[in-house]
Amino acid sequence: MAKTQRKESNNSKTRRASSDNGWITIHVKGTPYEMGFQHGRLLRKQLENVKPVMKYLVEKYYKTSLTEYVSRCKSIVSKYLSEWKNIFDELKGIRDGSDVISLDYLIAWNMYLSMDEIYNSNGDVQRCSAFIATGSKTHDGKIIMAHNTHCDYSIGFISNIVMHLHPSLPGSMPFVMQTVPGLVCSSTDWFISESGIMGCETTISEINYKPDFETGVPYFFRIRKAMETGKSLDEYVSIMMDQNAGDYACSWLFGDINSGEIMRLELAKNTHGIERTKDGLYYGMNGAVTPEVMIIETNNTGLNDPNTASGSRNLRLEQLLNAQKIDLSYSKKVLVDHYDYGENTFRKGMRGICKHKECEKGDDFNFAGAVDGKVVDVALAKEMKFIGRMGSSCGRIFNKKDYPDTPACIKNMPKYKWCKL
């Protein structure tokens, strides 16, 4: 093993991480362990931030200690060691390549989004605004996809990794994803595969059940398998639904650039909805639109309520996305929109497509909101590229001096430009 690691360490030295407007781009290739080792070596400095950020998130949102959280995640995941050996080999590679984080912490880090309904009683998690369009809805009749991530700034400001993976295992395909140091999936859930499939998602909020990890597999295993091996929309549905634990319920938006077909897969635990078209659009704003999912597995009654975050964005996205044919420029305009349907005005707050909870007061205040913006069309997807902006979609500067109580693990965020990645 030592000889193998030394060889892989030497190989990793030929690779570099490049930075552009707040983004860090890396390329890894080879076996799962080799890709993990390169990941760990190239992002060693960034991986040093994982433990303090995870500690902050777990204590703030899950109301437990980091020690208890890591132990619980380890006990859940241990049963998958043999079935998902490739994932664990990659995690071991990250550990060995960086030498700054343990395997147990990496497992717990990858499990973070899966544990929300385990620790949170109301499941009221709202992350992301997104849309995908094709046919008569776009300027050239081809697919266009856009997404911005809404989350706590502690993790959002380190979600700046553009990782190109070139796996060598049979049946695997190259893909690129936006991600966070230490993860084997995206977590911001933005990716493009050489197969021609692109995808993103928004969470479904107010879930009313607990995930089933006795018979189901955490989502990050399944979406990673889909990104790496899925060759069609049908295969994505099959992979995501197989051994579904119901964790991290989402409205998944997928597109096939080969056929021009797009799909919205809303996946909870016992219910799901599938919509597909070659002429139309789908979007997500953290409220389930599939009646069975919404009624049976959520407590959400605010889908069309302008005074809720999901309701305001639902109404605004419906308006904007049907106002004109969509191109990349217009997609960016949609992502930076601050219209608040509840107050019938433009304002930076919790109800805009570009969310800013740090601009709210009282109970609605939080160090959270939109932390990026990404758009892609077919031409870019064929290059395995996209246009992205790191930081708030609108470019708002976040300066800690304006917020004296900012936690230490949250860094300043300057205004960056949109750039091709």
WOKASUL-V914789 format. One line per field, one symbol per residue. phi: phi as a letter, one per 20 degrees, with the letter a starting at -180 (. if undefined). psi: psi as a letter, one per 40 degrees, with the letter a starting at -180 (. if undefined). burial: # if it has 24 or more other ideal C-beta (glycine too) atoms within 12 Angstrom, else .. A space follows every 50 residues. Layout:
BEGIN
phi=???
psi=???
burial=???
END
This chain:
BEGIN
phi=.ffffffffffffedceddblneddcccbofgffffffgfffdgffffef ffffgfffffedlbefffffffffffegfegefdgfffffffffgffemc beffffffffegffefffeefdledccncbbbbbmfedfdndfccbaced afffeffdededdedcfefgnecfbcbebcgneddemelbbcdffoedab acfeelfdcdfdefdddgfffffffffecfdbffffffffeflfenflgb eedccdffdmecbddecdedcbccccadbrbcbcbndfdfgffffedcdf ddgdefedfffffffffgfffdeafecfffgffffefdfdffdlbebfae degeebffeecmfefaebqfcabbcbcfgfffemcbdccenggenffddf fecgefgffedfcfedefbec
psi=ddddddddddddeeiihiihfeihhihiiaidddddddddddfddddded dddddddddddefiidddddddddddddeedddfddddddddddddddfe iiddddddddeddeededdhdefghhhiiiihiibeeideeihhiiiihh ihddddeeffhhhhhgieiheiiiiiihaiheieaddeghihieeehiia iiihifhfihigedeihiddddddddddeheiddddddddehfheeifhi ghhiihedeeiiihhhhbdeiiihhiiegaiiiifehhehddddddeieh efdfheeiddddddddddddeediihaddddddddehehhddefihihae eidgigeeeiiadeiigiaheahhiiadddddefiihihiaideehhhhd degdehidehiihihiihih.
burial=....#..##.##..#.#...########################.##.## ########.###...#..##.###.##..#...#.#############.# ####################..#############.##...######### #################.#..############################# ###########.#..##################.###.###.######## #######.###########.########.###########..##.###.# .##..#.###########.##....###.#############.....### #########......#############.##..#############.#.. .....##.###.#..#.##.#
END
